[in-house]
Amino acid sequence: MKKLPKQKYLKTLGYALNNYISRDCIYPFYASYKVTHKCGLKCEFCNVWMEDTPDLKKEDVFKVIDNISNSSIIVLSIEGGDPLIRKDLGEILKYAHKKPFILFFTTNGHLLDKRPMSEYGKYIDYLHISIDEGHNNLEFFNRLKEFQSYGPEICVQIVVTRDTMSALEKKVKSVFDVGARTVVMPACHLDGTDDYYPDPKEFRKEIIRLKKKYPYTITTPTGFLKNINKQHGCSSSSVIIDSDGGLFYPCRTVGERIYNFTEGSFMDFLKTENAKKARENMENCNRCCGWYQYFATDSFASPISLISSLSPYIFK
């Protein structure tokens, strides 16, 4: 993982302190940017591929990245759809690599053999590969050592449905055996999809058991496991940016598109009355959809959850 400028860490601490004092998570620290909605798969628990949101041109993608780099965000995840579909991805990764944030990259892996991953790997800090029944690629568990040769740290992203809970331990063991990591998340129920959401109490119990049996392997934080059983467990410390630069704020499931990263300062937007009202709406949401990103990012505010999240990376 690359080292960021000290000034970036100091500013991040300042934003975290501001959030704490104001009792309002004004400033987010994690962002996922869907550089495309296009995907070669049509997973039943996903609705991203259903949307016809256009992709930005490379120059406008750079504008989004610049806006992110000038904000409180310290971790950026490049996602999709499948970002490997973009032919200009190498230029995008190279540009993002120069910015003061940690760069994650998430793919379903079906195009890995058709792309120059060793070259892309020079610009990625953590390569997340989604491997599960829904992504129809369970054979990738046998290729984890090969994927590690790309350069960046490998983290397997496993989506668990109510029907695949019993198969989880075998997958986690495969990750453990090669010294990689995995983030395990439930298949949250999104608009327009069938409901595959597992029982949250059973999910929590199983993840805690596997965390103990396979130490420093599962990065799913304890804060997430607690929050999915709460009525109001979401956090606005994370945002999701659409492929056209648009932002459903603060949540993709109930938020409205009230900002675009290609227009004006994101930091200025966060201090507007519209943004404040949107965060209040999130606090009052009763949906309990279990979307991992919104429930898990309390780790940026909770020391105990932060330790749980980082320990697999520190002690490996």
Beta strands, then each sheet from edge to edge (+ up, - down):
strand 1: 30-34
strand 2: 75-79
strand 3: 102-107
strand 4: 126-130
strand 5: 153-160
strand 6: 181-186
strand 7: 238-241
strand 8: 246-249
strand 9: 256-260
sheet 1: 6+ 5+ 4+ 3+ 2+ 1+ 7+
sheet 2: 8+ 9-
end
